[in-house]
Amino acid sequence: MIQLFILLSTWLFTEKCYAEQNNQTDCSRLPKSIAPHICCRFPELFEGQILDECHRLHNEFGQCFVECLFGRADICRHGKCSYQRANKYLDNKFVLQQTIFKDIYKSAFKKCIEKGNGLLTPLVERFRRNGCHPVPELIRFCVRNEMFISCPNEYWNEKLMRCTKKQQFIRHCTKEN
């Protein structure tokens, strides 16, 4: 009987340690890159006319392209972005469809615009490319990460383990400032 108790105790201890080990995310290793929309089927922010105009003006998807998108949507002006203008854009874009995403986008924009506008000017200037302002691109990256970690279960692609690994990495390994 005592042997069974020892065996059971050892097994439970081993299972607990194994479970704790599996819940930890290795923050020293970046997960393989994967596009957020492959893992979470969230609607794109910019479509149609805005997307076409900016693609015509800037044929590559870099800083100037993103600055154009945010400018045409009236979210950012001269490198300063407005949460109120982002809300207005989101209210117009998501009039009837997928209201769950509108709330997630609003929350993400609030957090990311605050961070983006709070960056020090010398730091921002170091990241300027081709005369374009980097803040809209930083905000877009931040918003996409927020959409990624806040994705509703019914829109999450649980078939790809890379998605879950990246989501866990973003949740557990990125600093909240």
GIBEL-V922138 format. One line per field, one symbol per residue. psi: psi as a letter, one per 20 degrees, with the letter a starting at -180 (. if undefined). A space follows every 10 residues. Layout:
psi = ???
//
This chain:
psi = ghhggggggg gggggggggh ghiqpoiiop qqppphihhp mqqqhprcgg ggghhghniq mbghghhggh ghikhqplip qphghggggh hhglghqmhh hggggggggg ghhggghiqp ghgghhjppk jqpighhggg ggghgghgij pqhijpniho hhggggghgg giiqqo.
//
